Structure formats: C-alpha cells, structure tokens
Amino acid sequence: MSTTQQAVAVQDTSKSILSLLLSLSPLWFIVQSRTRLGLDTLHVGLLQVVLLLVLRAGLDLIPSRLRGKTAQRAPAPVVQSVVQEQAHVGNGVDVNTEKQKSKRRVKKKVAAAPPAPFPAEKLDETVANFLHITEPAFLSYVPVKPSTSISSAPLSDWKKTFFGDNVEVLQHPTLSSLFGICATFPDVPIRNLFQVLQDIGRRPEWDGMCSGASEIERFEVDGRKGNALTMQMKGMAMIKAKDLVLLSVAGKLPTPEDDMEDGQPTAEKLRIFAASTSVDHPKVPPTPQYNRMTLSISGFFIEEVGKGSKIVQITDLSGLGSWVPNSVLRTITQTMLPKSLAKLGAAAASTTEFTSEFPPPTLGKKAPQAASGHANGEAGGEEAEEEEEEESESEDESEGDDSSVTGSSHLSSSASRDLHSLLTQLRSLTSRLAALETLVSSPAAPASSSGVAATPSRRWYSPFSSSGGGGAGKGYGGPGDVMTMSAGKLSALATLGSAAGAAIAVAAVTAVARRRK
C-alpha cells in the first residue's frame, strides 16, 4: 500500500514539472509578442490560464515514455473474494440447489441507555425529607437520613387553621409557611384521584394557580422510579409569575398484606404519597419571564376513605418571599387551594382512562429492574448475547427481510409529541362529553314520601362549604353551580363537543399518515 502511494506522489510531481516546462515557452512567446499582437495585460492573463488548463489536461495524452518510468501509474490493488463452495450430494441430488433451513446465532447489542439524571441517594433523600414532616414513623424503610432542618411532626400534630364540610387547612407547628390542605371526596375512588395527580399535563385544569405544566422525563435507578417535571405559576398582586422544576417520587406505605419484617410499622389502609423537591435540570434553564421558585419539600398524601378518597396537599409557600403579607397567604390557603382541590375532585370523578402505574412501588421494596433501565448508567452499555432460531428460505430472502426491516419508518419525536397532544385533548373532550351526556340523560329527581322533590345527589362533594367554623364563604362546585343550563343547551354543547372531538381525531390520523409518507 505504501509503495502505491509513493508511485502516485511521484506521478503527480512529474506532471506538475512537465506542465510548468511546457507552458513556459508559449507564455514567453505571448509576452514577447503582445505588443506586436496588440494584447493587454488582461488578455495575456486569460491566455495563460487557458494554456495551463489545456496543457494540464493534455498530459494524459503524452506517451508514458516521455514522463519517465517512475511516473507510471501503479496498478490498483485488486480485492479478490474467496468463495468456498462445498457440494453436498445426497442420493444423486445437489443439496446446494435446494432451499435449506438454518439456525443462526444472533448477537445483539443493547443500545446504551443515558445515565439517570439523579442518583438513587437523591430519590431516597426526597422521600426521607417528606416523611420526616408527615409520617416520621415510616422513616425506617428509607436507607438514608433526612437532610432537612424542619422539625419532625406527624400530620396529626399539625395545627388546624381552617375547616369546612370536607376541607381542612393544616399548618406545621414550627414552620409557619408550610401548609397541608386536606379535602375529602366520598364518591371519588383513590385510583381516579391518583391518575389525575400523576398526569401532570392536566394540572392547569384543576390548579387555579398553575398556568402550564409538563413532564421532562421519567427514569428508574437502582429499582427506584422517579420523574422530573416543570410548572409555571400565575402571577398575583405584588408577586411576579414563577416557574419551578421538581423531582417527584411516588410510593405506597406498607400494609400488613405486604409481608414486611416484624416490628416494622404498617398502614391500616391504602395510603399513597408523592414527595417532591426543587432541582436543577439542563433541559429547563431559568428564563427572564419567570422567577425561579424553590421548594424544599412538597407533595401529597392520598388515602382510601370508604369508597371515596382523601388528599392532603403539602405546600411550602416560603418560595413566594418572606415579605408576602399574611392576607395573601390566607387567600391562597383558604380560598385558592381549596377551590383547586374541588376542581381536582371533579376531574377525578370524570376520569375514565387509566395510564399510570397503580399502586406505585411499596416503600422499602425496590421495583424490578428493566433490561434497559438505568443502573447507575452502566447496565445499558453492556453487550447481551441471545440465541434465537430463524428459518430462512434462502440467503437472498434473508437479505430482503433485513432491508425491509431497515427501511421501515418510525415516527419522529416531534410527530409523537403532536400526536400525544392531540390524543390528550381528545381524551379531555371525551371525559367532558361523558359528564354532559350524563347530565342531559339523567331522569328527573324522584319525589320523596312527602311529595316534595328530593335534592339531587352530588357526584363529588364541595370541599369549601359555608358551614365551616373558620370563616368559610360560599361553596364551590355544588349542584346549583353545575345545573345552570337547560337540557337543550347541554345537548347543543354535547353536539359541538362531539364535532370537536371528531375533528381532533381526524387531524391526528392525518398527521400520522403524513409522517409515515
């Protein structure tokens, strides 16, 4: 190979020298005769360029003996393919002409998974800090110690600052900016409530303080599952709009059915938590239009209450600023948050599709590791060998199959996001239409024994009632607030909603077809 390269270099050098020598004589003649021929400097330059190109291209026509033996082109290396043919003849028939079934060992490489954005210790620390201020008795299940400076106190020791029919506002004994908003939904199953809480994209539907929310990514590390999400909060009087990036870890408190070790505490009923804390994420840098808000501890507890459920939303309002007056804090905790939880109950009652894992992993038990999951960022880079038996009719057919698999098209990430957004809107419209159709088709309220029409029952209870002892105001989401339109108007709305849902479905199918083309 080196000899060939040297020969090519000598050939190029000889060509350059010969071209220079051959071009000197006509150029010298043109320069000497330009006065006689009436040529100016521009035409002389153009003639020089033309002569150089012509002479350079004409070198290949010059006999090789004039260029020297060393300038001859070296023969190109010839790659010969060695084909071993084995003729297997059986009973006078050539087996090579027949199609054979063969077994092949296929060595597959697992695609390297990206490293987990947060270590397992960070997830454990988030759970430990949350349980430290809510249920410290279950800290023995967490392998790390809490790092928060907030004093430990179970929810039963928190002070009640406001209460109504189905809502309570709790305040931490020592940290005045840490609140727990409790709401009870007697007719909403815990499965529905957990689904709405885990679907971060639906947060603006029920949270009046949230203007937008999205999930950044989900991940699993050392058997622990978590997700990173971002939220944008609306501005208020004297408070600029804020955004935050949270790390959230969901889990279930152990129950007697989980067969935990003797002496370990267990919950008497199904109780699910989601612990959150503020983190930094490279995909969501700070922006000038929002002030980045930091939450040391936040999350929620939900539990079964008969056939219904109960939620305790833990909210740390210290991120709003220490200068925020108490009147603003009372407005948030006693009006805005209870009203948001009332909308949460309505959204959970109308939920019909369940996509989240339920129940989440039990505290103290690691989730089973997936083959391509995160394991400190190392498991994804290893090679896995698999033996599988494939039947191929011939070598040409197997190559055709491989090419067909390679040529298969997949949806791009942008198309997947658009399709997911369309399906989310269609799901929301479907749930709302189901609620409207139920109201339209429901029969009149039956009359009681005294002849007076009975009061229609609520599908979900208003958590902010006027019967509270802490200065409660008008209730939100009662029957009077829902049944304010006639059946004809509701039917019209249902028809319009059905048309909108059909339009979204057609748009989704069209987008998928275009992406595949």
N, C-alpha and C positions, 0 to 999 in steps of 0.2 A: 504493500500500500504506500509506503514512504517513497519507494523508487518511482512509482507512478506520479506522485505529487511533484517530485523533483523534475521529472521529464516535462510535466505540464508547465512548471515555472520557467524552465529553460526555453521552451517553445514560445511562451508569451514574451520573454525578454528579447529573443531573436526577432520576433515580429515587430516589436517596438523599434528596435535599432534599424531594421531594414526599412520600415516605414519612414523613419526620420531621414535616412540617406536618400531614399527615392524621392522624397518631397523637397529636398533642398535644391536640387538642380532646376526643376521648373519654377520654384518660387524665386530662386535667384534670377532666372531669366525674366520673370514677370517684373521684378523690382527694377532691373536694369532697363527694361523696355517700357516702363509705364509712361515715361514722358513721350516717347515716340508713339505709343498706343493711345495716349490721352486718358489714362486711368488715374483716378484719385485714390486717396488712402482707403476710403470705404470699400471701393470695388476690389482693391488689392486684398483687403482682409477677407472679403467674402470668397474670393477665388482661392485663398489659402485654406479656408475651412472646407470648401468643396473638394479640393485636391487631397487634403488629408483624409476625408471620408472615403473618397474613391480609391485611393491607394491602400487604405487600411482594409477595405472590403476586398480588394483585388489580390491580397496576399495569398488567399487560399487557392488562387488560380496559378500561382507561380510554382513551377516544379519543385518537388521536395529536395532535389539535389542542390539547388541554389541556396537553400536555407540551412544546410548542414545536417549531418546525421543526428546530432543531439537534439535538433528541434522537431524531430518526428514525434507524432502523437503516439503515446504509449497505448497499447491495447487495453481496452476497458476490461476489468475483471469480470469473468463470467461466473454467475452463480448457477450451479447445476443442482437440481433437486434429485435427490436419490430416492427412488421409489422401489420399495421392496414388494415384489409380487410373489405371493405364495399361492400356488394352485393346489387346492384341496379337491381331490376327485373321489367321489364315493359312488360305487355302483355304476361307474361309467358316466356320471353326470358331474359337470364342473359346478362346484358349490359357489364359486365367486360370482356366477351369473345370477344367482338367486338372492332374494332379499332375506337377510338374517336379522334376528332379534338379538340385541347385545345388551349387556349390563355395563354401565359406566359409573365410575366413582367421580362424583362431582364435589369439588372443593369450593365451598362458598365462603366469601369474606363478609362479615357483618360490618355494615357501614359504621364508621366511628361516630359515636354519639357525642354531642357537645357536652362539655363539663357542666355540672349543676351550678346555677348562679349563686347558690348559698350552701354552705356546708351543713352537715347534719346537726352540728352543735348549735347553729343559729336557729334552726327549727325547734330544737328542744328548748332553747333559751326563751323563745317566744311563747311556747306553751307554758313553761315554768313561771314566767312573769305573770301571765294571765291567770293561772290557777292560784298564784300567790295572793291575789287580791280578791278572788271569788270563791274558790274551793281549795283552801290550803291542805285539807286532809288528803287530797289525791296527789300531792307532790311526790310521794314515794314511788310513783310509777315513772317519773321523769328522771333520766340519768344525770341531768345537770341541775345545779342550784340556781335559783332566781337571782338575777343581777339588778333588779330594780330596787330603788331606795324607798319606795312606797311601803308603808307598813302593811303587814298581812292582816286581812279581815275577811271572814266569810260573808256572803251576801246577807245572811240572817242578821249580821251586826251592823249593816248599813242603815243610816237614818232615813226615815220616810219624810220627804218634804212636800209631797203632793200625792193625793189619791182620789180616784173616781170609781165608777162602777167596775170597770175592767182594766184600769190603768193605775200604775203607781210610779212615782219618781223617787229613786233612792240616791243618797249622797254618801260618798266614802267618809268614814269617821274622821280621818285626818287630812285628806286632800280634798279641798272644797270644790275643785274644778273637775272632779271625777264623778260622773253620774251613771246611774243604771235606770233605764226606762223599761218598765215591765208592762206587758199587755197580754191579756188572756183572750183566746179565740175558742169558745166552746165547740164550734162546729167546723173548725179547720184542722184536718189531720196534720200530724207533725211532718209527714212525708211531703205534703204540699208546701208547708212553710219552709222546709229545708231546701226544696227545689228553687223557690223564688229567691231565697237568700244566696244560694250558690250561683245563680245566673246573674252575674254582675252587670250584664248588659241591660237588665230590666230595672236596675237601681233607680234611674230617673223617673220611672213610672210611679214609684211609691214614696221616694225620698224627696220631699219638697226642697231640701237644701242642696240637692245634687243636680248639676246641670249636664253631666256626662260621666260615663264610667266604661271601662273596658278592661279585659284581661290581657296582660302582657304575655305570660307563658305559664304552663303547668310543668312540674318536674317532680322527680322522685329520686331520693338519695338515701342509701342505706335503709331501705324499707320505709322511709318517711315521705309522705306526699304533701306537697305544698303548691301554692300558686302566687304569682306576683300580679298585682292589679294597680290601676291608676284611676283616680277620681278627680273631678273638677267640682268645686263647691261654689254656689252662688254668692255674690257679694251682698252685704247688708249696709244699713246706715253706719257710717264710720268704719266699715270693715271692707277691705278690698277682696275681690274674688280670689280663692285659694285653690291649689291643687295639691295632691299628695300621692305618694307611691307607697303601697303597702305590701308586706309579706304576710300571707294568711295561711294558717294551718288548721284544718278541721279534724275533729276526732270525737269519739264517743267514750263516756265514762264507763268503766267496767261495771257489769251487773253480775248477780250470782250465777247466771247462765253461762258466763264466760270462763268458768273454771280457773279463776286466778288463785294465787298462792294463799294459804291460810293466814289469817291475820291482816290481810290487805283490805282496805275499805272498798265498798261497792255501793253503787247507787240502787235505790229501791225501784226505780223506773227508768225508762229510756231518757237519757239526757245527752244532748249533743252540744258541743262547743265549737267555736271558730275563733282562734286567737290571732290577732293582727298587730303589727308594729310597722313603723315607718322605716324604709330602707332607701338606698340609692340604687338606681338601675341605669345602665348605659343607654338603654333604648328610650328612656323618658328623661331627658335633661330638663333643668329649670327653664322656664320661658318668662319673658318680661310681662306678659299679660296676667300672670298669676303669681301670687306669693306662695312659695313652697311651704306647706304646713307640715309639722312634725307631730306624730302621735307616738307617745311612748308605749301605751297599752290601749287596745280597743278590741272589740269583738262582740260576740253574743253567746248566750246560752238559750237553748230551746229544750223543752221537755214535754212529755205527754201529760195531759190533764183530762182523764176520761177518754172520750172520743175526740177531744179537741187538743189544743196545744197552748203553750205559754212561751213567751220570749222575754229575755232580759238583755237589752242592748246596752253594752258598756261603752260610754263615750267620754273621752278626755277633752275638755274644752280649753285646756291651758294653751293650746296652739293658736287660739284666737287673739291672745295677748292679755297681759296682766292688767292693762288699763281698761278693759271692756267693763262697763258698768254692770251691776247685778241685775238691772232691769232687762238688759239684753239676754243675760244668761237665763232669767226666768222665762222670757219669751221663747227661747229655744227649747228649754227642757219641759215647760208646762203647756206649750201650745204647738210649736212646730214639730217636735219629735213625736208627741202623741198622735198628732194628725197624720204624720208619715206612717206610723205603725198601723193606724186604722186603714190607710190605703194598702199597706202590706197585707193585712188580713183579707181585704177584698181581692187583691191579686192572687193570693194563695188559694182562696176559695174557688176561683175560676180556672185554676191550673189543671190541665188535662194531660199534658205530656211531661214525662219524667226522664231526664237525661243524666242527672248527676248520680254518682255512686251513693247508695243508701243501704244501710247506715255507713258512715265513714269508718276508717280504721279505729279499732279499740285502743284506748290509751294503755301503753305498756306492751302492746303487741305490734310487731313490725309487719307492714304489708309485704306480701310475697314479691320477690324481686322479679322483674321482667327481664327477658333476654337482652333487650336493647335499652334497658333503663340505665339511669345513672348509678354508678357505683364508684364514687369519688373520681369520676371521669376516666376510669381505667378499663372498665369492662367492655366498653364499646370498641376499643382498638384491637382487641384480640381476634384471632382467626378461628373460625369454627368449621370443622370438617363434618360433612354429612354424607352418608352413603344412601343413595336413592337409585332405584331401578327404573330405567326408562326404556321403553320399547320404541325403536326407530325402524321404519321400513327400509331406509337407505340413507347414505351419507348426504345426498342431495336434499332429501326431505328434511333431515335434521337441521341442515343449514337454513333451509327455507323457514322452518319453525323459529329458529333463532332470530332470523331477520324480521319475521313478523312480530315477534315479541319486542325486538328493539325498536321497531317503527311505531309501536303503539303510543298514542298520545295521551298525555295526562294534563289535567287542568293546572294552570299556573296558580301561584299563590294569590295574585290579585283577583283572578276569576273565582277562586274558592272563597275569598273574603266577600266578594259581591254576592255570591250565591248564598253564603251564610247570612248576610244582612237581609236579603230578600226573604229567606225562609223564616228568619226571626220576626220580620214584620207580618208575614202571613200567619205565623203561629199566634202573634198577639191579636190580629184581627179575628182569627178563628175563635179564640177564647172569649173575646168581647161579643162576638156574634152569638155564641152559645148562651152567654148570660142574657143578652137581649131577647133571644128567641124564647128562653125560659120565662122571662117576664111577660112576653106577649101571649104565650100559650098557656100560662097558669090560669086556672079557673078562679072564679070569684071566691072571696073568703067565706067559709061556711059560717052559718049563723049559730050562735050559742043557744043554750037551752032557754034563755030568757028572751030570745027573739032578736037580740042585738048582734050585728055582725061582729065576728071575732077579729081581733087585731092580727094582721098578717105577721107571721114569724120572720125573724131576720135570718138571712143566710150567714151573716157574720155580725158580731156584736161591736157596737161603737165603743172604743176604749176611752172616750173622753166625754163623760156624761155630766149632766147638770146636777146630779145628786151627790157629787163629791163634797167632802168637807174641807177641801183646801182651796176654795175659791174657783171652782170649776165653772166653766161657761157653757155655751151651747154645745151640744153633742155634734159629732161629725159622722156622716155616713149612715144615719138612721134610715128607716123606711121612707120617711117623708122626703128625704133628700134624693132617694132613688126614683120613687114613683111620682115624678112631677110631670110626666108627659103621658098623653093618651096612647092607647094601643095602636091607633093608626100611625102616629108619629114614630112609635117604636118599630112598627113594621116597615115604614119607609127607611128608617135608619138601618134596619137589618138588610133590606134590599141593597141599599147603597154600599153597605159594608161587604156584602157578598160579591158585588161587582168589583169592588176594590181588591178583594182577595183573589178573585179570578184574574184580574189584570196583573197582579204581582206574580201569580203562578205562571202566567204566560210569559212574562218578562224573564223569570228565572229559567224556564225551559229554553227560551230564545238565546239567552246568554250562554247557557251550556252548549247549545248547538253551534254557536259561533266560535266558541273556544275550541271545540273539537275540530271544526273545519280548519 
